[in-house]
């Protein structure tokens, strides 16, 4: 969605510029703000079409990864209970 985002950002920048132009009454920048908004609006469907085309196109060659050797870890040793310890029981009050 790279191209669609760019088109939306262009429209948004034109919209913000238009807000500044109207608030500050800058007559010289009116056409620039209007052109930025118009180009952004016109570029949205074009950007969507390009993004869709790029998303549906299959890659030419899938990336190959080198084969990894599987390393086996030794199994952990079983814990033995200390025979001198008493089993855990209930505490009396």
C-alpha positions in Angstrom: 0.0 0.0 0.0 3.0 2.2 -0.5 1.6 4.2 -3.5 -1.9 4.6 -2.0 -0.4 6.0 1.2 1.7 8.4 -0.9 -1.4 9.6 -2.7 -3.4 10.1 0.5 -0.5 12.0 2.0 -0.4 14.3 -1.0 -4.1 14.9 -0.7 -3.7 15.5 3.1 -0.9 18.0 2.5 -2.9 19.9 0.0 -5.9 19.9 2.4 -3.7 21.3 5.2 -2.2 23.9 2.9 -5.7 24.9 1.8 -6.7 25.3 5.5 -3.7 27.6 6.0 -4.5 29.6 2.8 -8.1 30.1 3.8 -7.3 31.0 7.4 -4.4 33.4 6.5 -6.1 34.7 3.3 -3.1 33.9 1.1 -4.5 34.3 -2.4 -1.3 33.3 -4.2 -1.2 29.8 -2.7 -4.8 28.9 -3.5 -4.0 27.3 -6.8 -1.1 25.3 -5.4 -3.3 23.9 -2.6 -6.0 23.1 -5.0 -3.6 21.4 -7.4 -2.1 19.3 -4.6 -5.5 18.1 -3.5 -6.6 17.4 -7.1 -3.4 15.4 -7.8 -3.8 13.5 -4.6 -7.4 12.6 -5.3 -6.5 11.5 -8.9 -3.6 9.5 -7.7 -5.5 7.4 -5.2 -7.1 5.0 -7.7 -3.9 4.7 -9.7 -2.0 4.0 -6.5 -4.5 1.3 -5.5 -4.2 -0.3 -8.9 -0.4 -0.4 -8.7 -0.5 -1.7 -5.1 -3.0 -4.4 -6.1 -0.8 -5.5 -9.1 2.3 -5.7 -6.9 0.5 -7.7 -4.2 -1.0 -10.3 -6.6 2.1 -10.8 -8.7 4.0 -14.0 -7.7 7.7 -13.6 -7.0 10.0 -14.8 -9.9 12.2 -16.9 -7.7 11.4 -17.7 -4.1 14.4 -16.9 -1.8 16.4 -19.9 -0.9 17.7 -20.4 2.6 20.8 -22.4 3.4 20.0 -25.7 5.1 20.6 -25.6 8.8 21.9 -28.7 10.6 19.7 -29.8 13.4 21.5 -29.8 16.7 20.2 -32.1 19.4 20.4 -31.0 22.9 20.9 -33.6 25.6 17.9 -34.4 27.7 18.0 -32.7 31.2 18.9 -35.0 34.0 16.0 -36.1 36.3 16.0 -34.4 39.7 16.2 -36.7 42.6 14.6 -36.0 45.9 16.9 -35.7 48.9 16.0 -38.6 51.2 16.8 -36.6 54.3 14.1 -34.1 53.5 10.6 -34.6 54.9 7.7 -34.4 52.5 5.9 -31.1 52.3 2.8 -31.2 54.4 0.2 -28.9 55.8 1.3 -26.3 58.3 -0.5 -26.4 61.6 -1.6 -23.3 63.4 
